[in-house]
């Protein structure tokens, strides 16, 4: 996997991708860089939204590991 620290803009682009989603539940999720990975956190009401958030970031086409820490209520 690519080292995320070399691309300071990746976290903000991932956060923007979620914030601009047509799925309102994804807009309040947070993205952080940790140890070269992107970590998605927050909570959603459906498992589908958890998966969709992860796929939204993976669709950006970056070679980075995504850790999905979203809680489904």
Residue pairs with C-beta under 8 A, 6 or more apart in sequence:
1 36
1 37
1 63
1 64
1 65
2 36
2 62
2 63
2 64
3 36
4 10
4 11
4 33
4 36
4 37
4 38
4 64
5 33
5 36
7 62
10 33
10 38
10 62
10 64
11 31
11 32
11 33
11 38
13 60
14 31
14 38
14 57
14 60
15 30
15 31
17 56
17 57
17 59
17 60
18 26
18 27
18 29
18 31
18 40
18 53
18 56
18 57
19 27
20 27
21 27
21 52
21 56
23 49
23 52
25 44
25 45
25 46
25 49
26 44
26 49
26 52
26 53
26 56
28 42
29 40
29 41
29 42
29 44
29 53
29 70
30 40
30 41
30 42
31 38
31 39
31 40
31 57
32 38
32 39
32 41
33 39
34 67
36 64
36 65
37 64
37 65
37 66
37 67
38 57
38 64
38 65
38 66
38 67
39 66
39 67
39 69
40 53
40 54
40 57
40 66
40 67
40 68
40 69
40 70
41 69
41 70
41 71
42 70
42 71
43 70
43 71
43 72
43 73
44 50
44 53
44 70
44 71
44 72
44 73
45 72
45 73
46 72
47 72
49 70
49 72
50 68
50 70
50 72
53 68
53 70
54 66
54 68
54 70
57 66
58 66
